[in-house]
Structures are given as structure tokens and as C-alpha cells.
Amino acid sequence: MNFWNDKQLALKLKNNQVTSKDQLGYLMFSLIMTLLPLFFSVKMLELFVGITSSFYSIFGTLIAYKTNAKGDNKDFLLRYCSLTIVYLIRAMVITLFVIVPLFIFIFFVFIYFGALSYNLIYITLGVYLNIFFIYFFWRLNSAMKIASSQN
């Protein structure tokens, strides 16, 4: 893997010399660097959400990599990124039309009863994110099996 010499990496990419294992390494490094700020929260619930999100992202990506390796072991990064876009678009639509109205409903119910709190909002968000990540990586793994010629 090459983290400094961009020209050498560009030549390896041009000549198809970046292995699937190296692709996983670049992806994991990107995930960790993206998720790193989540660990610098002083609030326990935010920290919990950051830790669980990181766990699902790293563990789910490793499972997708192993699934691809059991198949034809080709084009992992292309498959991962392409399939991820499909699931992120689905998540945005579901969030917009289902989750946002649900959060608004919960918000007004708890305002009415006078029980709205910061902790409740983060607990609800944490539950949603856990359900989302489980669904996301379950679907990603299923599609990765198809893409790598296992089904």
C-alpha cells in the first residue's frame, strides 16, 4: 500500500496492480479517518453512537470483503462503492418519508407530555442508526454475493 507517493499509486491503479486486499486497506483507512472525530465527544450518548457506528462500518466492510473474496475476488472497491450509493439513496428516501415524520411525531408527543429530553432524542437516533446499519450491511452482503458470482 502506498500512502504518500501519489504518482506511484496512480501508476499502480493504471496498470491494475492494486490488489483487492490493498483496496480494502485504503477503504478501511478512509472509514477510520472519517469516523475518528466521532470519538472526541464529551457526551456519553454521542460517544455511544460514534462507537456503534464505527463498529458496524468496520465490521460490515470486513464481512463484505470476505464475501467478495469467497466469490471471484474481483473489483471489491468498485462493487462496494457502487452498492453503497444505492443503499445510501434508499436510506435518504426512507429517512425523509418515514423517519423524519416519525421524529416529528415523537417530538410533539413528548413536548405535549413535557418529557422531551436530549437523552431521549439520542436514544431514538441510536436505535434508528443500529437498525439502519444492520439493514445496510445485510443488503450489501447479499448483493456482494450476487456480484461476485456466488448466486
Residue pairs with C-beta under 8 A, 6 or more apart in sequence:
1 22
1 25
1 26
2 8
2 9
2 12
3 29
9 18
11 17
12 18
20 65
20 68
20 69
20 73
20 74
20 75
20 76
20 77
23 76
23 77
24 61
24 62
24 65
24 76
24 77
26 77
27 61
27 77
27 80
28 58
28 61
28 62
31 54
31 57
31 58
31 61
32 54
32 58
35 50
35 53
35 54
35 57
38 46
38 47
38 49
38 50
38 51
38 53
38 54
39 47
39 50
39 51
39 54
41 47
41 50
43 122
45 118
45 119
45 122
45 123
45 126
46 122
48 122
48 126
49 122
49 125
49 126
49 129
52 126
52 129
52 130
52 133
53 129
53 133
56 130
56 133
56 134
56 136
56 137
57 133
59 137
60 133
60 136
60 137
60 140
60 141
61 80
63 137
63 141
64 76
64 80
64 137
64 140
64 141
64 144
65 76
65 80
67 141
67 144
67 145
67 148
67 150
68 74
68 76
68 79
68 80
68 144
68 147
68 148
69 76
70 148
70 150
71 144
71 145
71 147
71 148
71 149
71 150
72 148
72 149
73 148
74 148
75 147
79 144
79 147
79 148
80 140
80 144
83 140
83 143
83 144
83 147
84 140
86 143
87 136
87 139
87 140
91 132
91 136
99 128
103 124
106 124
107 116
110 116
110 117
110 120
145 151
